[in-house]
Amino acid sequence: MKPATTWLMKRWGFKRVLIVNGTISFVSMLSLLFINPGLDYYVIALILFIGGLSRSLQFSCYNSVGFADIPQNKMSDASIIFSIFFQFSMSAGVAIAALLLRASMFWSGNVSLTHSNINVSFIGIAALIMLSLYDAFKLKSNAGLKILLK
């Protein structure tokens, strides 16, 4: 995905890419609900491949637009702060998924994992992806334009 990322951002702009790709990421996460032992391996691979491409593009876009309006003399400080928050958000996502999984097991009375417990986590993460679209919609249509024109 990395070779296409810059072209996509220059062609469509950050806002449009983040919204469309965020929607693809949301759908790919919900597609995980349909994975079961009877599903063809090629379909599973396609779902995982599209989801991976989508997350890669989303991370690259957020990483780029996050620094678009930072003056060069503040870039080092911004990089440190951005890295901290990025790692925190990744860790929080894993923690939330684990909590949803455990809560689902508790509510259903299951001692061991079931397919439906795992699906609750997938739905929860899909909801977080949908929430991230809120920020993308709030972006100005010319967000990050300065770095795309360089």
C-alpha positions as CSV (number, residue, x, y, z in Angstrom):
1,M,0.0,0.0,0.0
2,K,2.9,2.4,0.7
3,P,3.7,3.1,-2.9
4,A,0.1,4.1,-3.7
5,T,-0.4,6.2,-0.5
6,T,1.2,9.4,-1.7
7,W,-0.5,9.2,-5.1
8,L,-3.9,8.7,-3.5
9,M,-3.4,11.6,-1.0
10,K,-2.3,13.9,-3.8
11,R,-5.1,12.8,-6.2
12,W,-8.0,12.9,-3.7
13,G,-6.8,14.9,-0.7
14,F,-6.5,13.8,2.9
15,K,-10.2,14.3,3.9
16,R,-11.6,12.3,1.0
17,V,-9.1,9.5,1.4
18,L,-9.6,9.3,5.2
19,I,-13.4,9.2,4.8
20,V,-13.6,6.6,1.9
21,N,-10.8,4.5,3.3
22,G,-12.2,4.7,6.9
23,T,-15.5,3.3,5.5
24,I,-13.6,0.5,3.7
25,S,-11.8,-0.2,7.0
26,F,-15.2,-0.3,8.8
27,V,-16.7,-2.7,6.3
28,S,-13.6,-4.9,6.3
29,M,-13.8,-5.1,10.1
30,L,-17.4,-6.1,10.0
31,S,-16.6,-8.6,7.3
32,L,-14.6,-10.5,10.0
33,L,-18.0,-11.5,11.5
34,F,-18.5,-13.8,8.5
35,I,-15.3,-15.8,8.9
36,N,-15.9,-19.3,9.9
37,P,-14.3,-22.7,9.4
38,G,-16.4,-23.4,6.3
39,L,-15.4,-20.2,4.5
40,D,-13.1,-20.5,1.6
41,Y,-9.4,-19.7,2.3
42,Y,-9.3,-17.3,-0.6
43,V,-12.2,-15.3,0.7
44,I,-10.6,-15.1,4.2
45,A,-7.3,-14.0,2.6
46,L,-9.2,-11.3,0.6
47,I,-10.9,-10.0,3.7
48,L,-7.7,-9.8,5.6
49,F,-5.7,-8.4,2.7
50,I,-8.2,-5.5,2.1
51,G,-8.4,-4.8,5.8
52,G,-4.6,-4.7,6.0
53,L,-4.3,-2.4,3.0
54,S,-7.0,-0.1,4.5
55,R,-5.4,0.1,7.9
56,S,-2.0,0.8,6.3
57,L,-3.4,3.7,4.2
58,Q,-5.3,5.1,7.2
59,F,-2.1,5.1,9.4
60,S,-0.1,6.7,6.7
61,C,-2.7,9.4,6.1
62,Y,-3.0,10.2,9.8
63,N,0.7,10.3,10.2
64,S,1.1,12.7,7.4
65,V,-1.8,15.0,8.1
66,G,-0.8,15.1,11.8
67,F,2.3,17.1,10.8
68,A,1.0,19.2,8.0
69,D,0.6,22.4,9.9
70,I,3.6,22.0,12.3
71,P,6.4,24.5,11.7
72,Q,9.8,22.9,11.0
73,N,11.3,24.2,14.3
74,K,8.6,22.4,16.3
75,M,8.7,19.2,14.3
76,S,10.9,17.2,16.7
77,D,8.6,18.0,19.7
78,A,5.5,17.2,17.6
79,S,7.0,13.9,16.5
80,I,7.6,12.8,20.1
81,I,4.1,13.8,21.2
82,F,2.5,12.2,18.1
83,S,4.4,9.0,18.7
84,I,3.3,8.8,22.3
85,F,-0.4,9.4,21.4
86,F,-0.2,7.0,18.5
87,Q,1.2,4.2,20.6
88,F,-1.3,4.9,23.3
89,S,-4.2,4.8,20.9
90,M,-3.0,1.4,19.5
91,S,-2.7,0.0,23.0
92,A,-6.1,1.4,23.9
93,G,-7.6,-0.3,20.9
94,V,-6.1,-3.7,22.0
95,A,-7.3,-3.1,25.6
96,I,-10.8,-2.2,24.5
97,A,-11.0,-5.3,22.3
98,A,-9.9,-7.4,25.2
99,L,-12.4,-5.8,27.6
100,L,-15.2,-6.3,25.1
101,L,-14.2,-9.9,24.7
102,R,-14.1,-10.5,28.4
103,A,-17.4,-8.7,29.0
104,S,-19.0,-10.7,26.3
105,M,-17.8,-13.9,27.9
106,F,-19.1,-12.7,31.3
107,W,-22.6,-11.7,30.0
108,S,-23.0,-14.9,28.0
109,G,-21.8,-17.0,30.9
110,N,-19.0,-18.6,28.8
111,V,-15.9,-19.8,30.5
112,S,-14.1,-20.3,27.2
113,L,-14.1,-18.2,24.0
114,T,-16.9,-18.7,21.5
115,H,-17.3,-17.4,18.0
116,S,-20.0,-15.0,19.2
117,N,-17.7,-13.6,21.9
118,I,-15.1,-12.8,19.3
119,N,-17.7,-11.2,17.1
120,V,-18.6,-8.8,19.9
121,S,-15.0,-7.5,19.9
122,F,-15.1,-7.1,16.1
123,I,-18.3,-5.1,16.4
124,G,-16.8,-2.9,19.1
125,I,-13.6,-2.2,17.1
126,A,-15.8,-1.5,14.0
127,A,-17.7,1.1,16.2
128,L,-14.3,2.7,17.1
129,I,-13.4,2.9,13.4
130,M,-16.8,4.6,12.8
131,L,-16.1,7.1,15.6
132,S,-12.7,7.9,13.9
133,L,-14.6,8.9,10.8
134,Y,-16.1,11.8,12.8
135,D,-12.7,13.5,12.9
136,A,-12.2,12.9,9.2
137,F,-15.5,14.6,8.4
138,K,-14.4,17.6,10.5
139,L,-11.3,18.1,8.4
140,K,-11.2,21.0,6.0
141,S,-11.3,20.0,2.4
142,N,-7.8,21.4,1.9
143,A,-6.3,19.8,5.0
144,G,-2.7,18.9,4.6
145,L,-2.5,20.6,1.2
146,K,0.9,22.2,2.0
147,I,2.7,18.9,2.4
148,L,1.0,17.3,-0.7
149,L,2.3,20.1,-2.9
150,K,5.9,19.7,-1.9
